[in-house]
Every structure is written in C-alpha cells, then in structure tokens.
Amino acid sequence: MSNNKTAKTLKSFMREEIQAYNSVLDLVGNTPLIKLQNITKNLKGNFFAKVEAFNPGHSSKDRIALYILEQAEKKGILKPGDTIIETTSGNTGFSIAMVSVIKGYECILAVSSKSSPDKIDMLRTMGAKVYVCPANVSADDPRSYYEVAKRLHKEVKGSVYINQYFNELNIDAHYHSTGPEIWNQTKGQITHLVACSGTGGTISGTAKYLKEQNPNIEVLGVDAFGSVLKSFHETREFDKDEIYPYRIEGLGKNLIPSATDFDAIDEFVKVTDQESAHTARELAKSEGLFVGYTSGAAVQAVKQYAEAGKFDENSNIVVILPDHGSRYMSKIYNDQWMEDQGFFDTVQEENPKKIEYVK
C-alpha cells in the first residue's frame, strides 16, 4: 500500500511543468524601476532609475539586437548561415553577439578604440570577430568604424549590416518595450524622462510612446561635450566645430543619426567626462547601483536639470541607466585610470587609499 502511494506521488511530481526559460533571450526587457534614495536627496522631485543592467546582456542594447534581428528574420533578410555586421562602442556588439550565439549566426563587429578593453574582451568571448578602429577620426574616414563596417559588408558574402545609427527599427524596439514598461511601472504618473542620446534609439522610441500617452511629459536628453547632438537639436545645423575627443562611451556623436527623432526631445544638456565618471562611482557608493559610464552621465544630467529648476516637488522623473559597471573596470572604476585622466581632486573625489595587503 505504501509503495503504491509513493509511486502515485512520484508520477504526480513528474507531471508538473518545469519552470525554465528557453534561452537568455526570454529575459530581455521588463527591467526594474528603482527609486533613487540618496544621490538625489537634496533635489526637488521623485527620482526613479530604469536599470537596464538587468537585461541578460547587461544593457539596453539587448532590446534593439533582439528586435532588429527578429524583424530581419520575419522579412527574410536574415537567413540561416548569414553573418551579422555592426558598428558599436561595445554594448550593441555584445547584445548582437549574444543573440547570434542563440540563433546561429556569425558575428563581425567594428568597434571604436574608445571602447574599454573589458568590452572588447567580452565581445571576443561571445565568439564575435572584432575590428578595433581609431575613435578620433571623421565619420567618413576609411578607418572609422562606420566605413570599416561598410567595407566588410561588401566583402563578406551573405552578410547583413545592422547599421543601428540609421535603422528606424532602433526606435521601434524601444517604442514597443521601454516606453510601455515605464508608462505601466509609473502608472502613467511620469512627468519627465531623462535619457542619454547616442544612436538616439532609446530616447526617441521611449519618448514617442510616452508622448502619445501624455504629450505633457518632458523628454530631456543628455549629450557629451565634444558631440554635435545638442547644437543640432537647437539649430538643425551640423557644426563640426563642436566636435573634439571625449572619453564617455555610448553617448554623443560626431554625425547626425537618422535614428534620432529630435522633434520628440524637448531639451538637451551636456555633461563632462570627469563629472560623469564621479557620478557613476557615487551611484555605487550611495545607491548600491554598479552601473556604467553613460549611466553616470545620465544621473549627472539629472543633477544639472534639477539645479536649473526643471523639477518641483510633484515631479516624477525617470532616468534610464543604460548598462552595467563591469564593462568599465579598466576605466572609471580603475583608480589609476582616473588618476591618469586628472579626474581626482578635492572637489569631486580624492584619490582613494591604495589597497592594503596583510602579510
């Protein structure tokens, strides 16, 4: 009798469905909204971080990589055995390489030399072939990562060039995911969106969706000193004199991406390399959020907008934090790198004490 009961129990147990995801791609999106408690405590308003590091590839670029490749498959542009080619500062490349592993595509990436060694190593680990191109050349220089990707696309048979900077699907990916998520998570109470702009897909797609729900939501962009996006937004003219080298990755541009909907953005502010680096480090120490360089830039912009009187006590501000801090261990989280850039001072942050080894 006892043996029969045991057999029935085991049979019943085996019939229960195992709770598991089919692949890491099922984890893309639905990232959390986390209330900032400390870094914004002296600012007017309620501040919430959309933490994109919770994507499986640790950045918001997972969204566009999966969306663009699946759309290309549906349209018959991508076929089994094809090679995907893309330009990237690192995060998009990692996301595309991750999706390619699951879907069985070859992956070739043209990467800016400004990308951290950590990012480049990660790309190779994911099976991508990587071409590192000089960062401080014009967009039309044959050595630029834009031109290298175009050349590789011509040379590699059966290749598809994603071209995120001029791909409208970049906007669509965030219109269909990031925008609705923020609207639902805030119960429609969001008053301001703060987001960095590089290719422009994140801020444009999210802004488009949110403004359709409530046109009074203000969309506040973040640009870097050395980039042309802010001046173009204000004048609709390309000013090459705005361009000079800067250190922040994944933010700003030396060209005007068509994936940026400038009409959906209300205002831009520029942030410095130094302040953005310190703000990223401050996020780790004050909020326990270990995020990337561009995330530091986004929160630095929040501070600057707040100081300019952009928010009041009733404002609900969502700031998008694009990626994870692990990709910047050789840069902003490396004290020697910070010192080499001249980023340590008594105003921002003194050089931390060296590690002490117990003998």
N, C-alpha and C positions, 0 to 999 in steps of 0.2 A: 504493500500500500504506500509506504513511504517512498519507495523508488519510483512509483508511478507519478506521485506528486512532484518529485524532483524533476522528472522528465518533462512534465507539463510546464513547469516553471521555466526550464531552460528553453523549451520550444517557444514560449511566450516572449522570453527575453530576446531570442534571435529574430523574432518578427518585428521588433521595434526598429524604427528607422535611425540609422547612424547620422548624427548631426555633424556634417562636414561640408566645406566649400569645395567646389570642383577644381578651383585653382585660385591663385592670388588675385586674379583679375576680378573675381567676385567681391573683393574687398575695396575696390576703387570707389571713392566718393563716400557720402554720408559721414564726413568728418565732423568732429565735435565743435561746439561753440563754448568757449571757456571765458568766464568773467575775469577781467583783469582786476586784481585787488590792491596791489601795492605800487606798481610803477606809474599808475595814473591817479593815485590817491589825492594829489593836490590839484587835479584838473577837474573842471566842471563837466558833468555828464556821466553816463554809464557806458563802460567800455567792454567790448566783447571781442575775443580773438577767435577767428576761424582758423583752426590749426591744421593745415594741410599736411603736416608731417605724419599724420595718422593714416595717410594713404599707404598702400603696401610698398610703393617705391619711394616713400617719404617726401613726396612733393605734389603740388597741384598739377604738375605736368602729366601725371598718370591719367588724368581726366581727358586731356586732348589726345594723348597717344592712343588710348583705347578707342575713343570715339572716332578719331580720324581713320584709324586702320580698319575698324569695323564698317565704317561708311564706304571706304575704298573696296572692301570685300563685297559688300552688297551691290556696288556699281560695276563689279567685275574688273576694277582697275588693278587690284591685287590678286594674284593667283599663287597656288602652291609652288614653292621653289623660288619665288621672287626675292629680290634684295631691296631692302628699305634704306634710303639715303636721307640724311638730315643734317642741318646745321644746328649747333647747340652750344650753350655755355655750360652744359653738363646735365642739368636736371631733365630736360626733354629727352636727351640722348639716353639717359638711364631708363626712363619710362618706356621709350620705344624699344630699347634692348630687352627689357623685361617682357613686354608684350610679344616681341618677336620670338623669344625663347618658348613661350607657351604656344604660339601659333605656328612656329616652324619656319620663320623667315630668317634670311641672312640680314645682318645689320652693319652698315658703314656710317660712321659719324665724322663730320668735320667740326672740330672743336676749337674754340678760341683759346689762345695761350694764357688768357687771363683766368681760365678755369683752374681751380685748385688741383694740386696733384692727387688729392683724395678722390675727387670726382673722376679724373682721368683713369685712375686705377680701378675704380668701381665699374666704369664702362667696359674696360678690358675683361674684368672678372665676369661680366654678364655676356661675354662672347662677342662683343662688338669689335670691329676693326676701326681703329681711331687714327685720324689725321689731325695733328695739332698745328694750327695755323696762327700766324702772328696777329695779335689783337690790335695793335696800333697802326693799322694800315687802312686806307679808304675802302669803302664797300666794294668799289669796282676794281680794286687791285687784284690781279690774278692769284695772289697769295691769300686773300681774305677767305674766311671760311664760307662765305656766300658763293664766291667764284669757284672754290675748290669743290664744293658740293655739286655745282652745276657741271663742272668738268667730269667728275666721277659718274654722274648720272648719264652723260653721253657715252662714257667709256664702258660702263658695266651693263651688259645685256640683261634684260629682264629686271631692270631696277625701277623703283618708284621713288621720286623725290617729294618728300612731305612738304617742305618749304613753309614752316609754321608762320613765318613773318607775313606771308601774303596768301594765307589759306583761310578762307572765311569759316571753315569748319572749326578753326581755333576758337572763334567767337561762339559758334553754335554749341560746342562742348560745354561751355560754362553757362550759356543760356538755358540749357536743358538740365544742368546739375547744380552748379554752385549757387546760382540765383534762387531757384526754388528752395534749396536747402536753407539758405539764410532767411528767406521770407517765412518759411514754416518754423524755423527754430526761434525766430524773434516774434512769432505770432503776428507778423505784419507791423510790428512796432518800431522797426529800424527807421532812423531819421537820417543817418549818414553812413556811407560806405567809404572806407579808406583802403586803397589798393595800389600796389606798385604797377608800373607800366614798362614792359619790355617789348615783347611782340604785341602786347595790347589785348590779347585774347581774354585773359582773366577779367580785367577791369571792364572791358567792353561788353562781353557776354553777360556778366553778372549785372552790370548797370542796365543793360537793355531789358532784362527780365524784371528787375526791381522797379524801374521807372514805369513799366507797363502796369504794375500793381499800384504804384503810388508815385506820380510824377513829381511830387514834392521832395522825394528822397534826394539828398545832395550826394553826388559822386565826386570824391576828392582824390585826385591822382598824385602819385609820388614819382618824381624824376630825380636824376643824379646831375650834379654839376659836371659838365663835360658832355652832356647829352643835349639833343635838339628838341625833345618832345614838348617841353613846357613852352618854349618860344614859338614852336609851330602851332601849338594849340591856341596861343594868344594872337598870332599874326597870320596864320595859314601860309607862312613863308618859311622856306628852308634856309636857315642861317648857319653856314659852315663855320663861321667864327665862334659858334657856341661849342664846337667840338674840340675836346682835348682829352688825354688819357685820364681815366679814373679807375678805382680798384673794385667797386661793388660789382658783383656778378649778377646777371639776370635782370638788370634794371637799366632803363635808358637805352638810347640807340643813337647811332651816327647816320641813320637813314630814317625814312618815314614808312613804317609798316602799314600795309593796307588792312591788316588785321586789327588795327586800332580805330575805333569809332570815336573820333574826337568830339562829335556832337553829343555823345552820351556822357561825357566827362564835364563837370562844371568848373573845375579849377585844378591847377597843378601847383605843387610846391617842390622845391629842390632841396635835397639833403646832401650832406658831406660824407665822404668816405669815413672820416675819423669819428664823427658823432654816431653814424650808423653802426660802426663796429662796437663802440662802447655801449650803445643801447641794446644790441644783441646780447652782449655779455651781462648787462644789467637784467635783462629778461630771465636769464638763467638763475641769477642770484636772488632776484626778488619774487619771481613767479614760478620758478621751477620749470620753466619752458626752455628747453635746449633747442634753439632754432637757428636758422641760417642768417647770413649777412643781409639778404634782402628783407627778411623779417625784422631785423634791427632797423633797417631803413624805413619800413612801414610804420613802426611804432615811434621812431624819431619824427616822422611826418605828423603823426597824431599829436605829439607834444607841440610841434610848431603851429599846427592848425589851432590847437587849444589856446596857445599863448596869443594868437592873433584874434581871439574872441569868437571863433567859429562855432563853439558849442555852448549850451547852457545846461542848467540842472536837469532839464527834461530830455536832453538829447540821448539817443541810444545809438552809439557808434560801433559799427562792426569793422574790424581791421583784419584783412587777410594776411596770414603769416604763411608764406609760400613753401618753405622747406625745413629740413632738419639740420641741426648743428653739426652732425657727424661729418658733413661734407666740407667743413671749414676748419678741421683740426690743424691743418698746416698753415692756416691764415689767422682769422680773428681770434681763434681760441689757442693760438700759439703765442706765448708771451714774447718770444724772440722776434717773431714776425711783426708783432705790434710795435716793439721797440725799434725795429729796423725802419718802420714807416714813420717813426716820430710821433706815434699815437699816444704814448704815455705822458701825462702831465698832471700837475696837481689840481687842475680844474676838472678834468674828466675822470681820470683814474690813475693813481700812481702805479708804478711797476710793482706787481705783486711780489711777495717774497719768493725766493727760489725754493725748490723742493729740498727738504732736509732728509738725508738718508741716515738711518740709525745703524751704527756699526756695532 
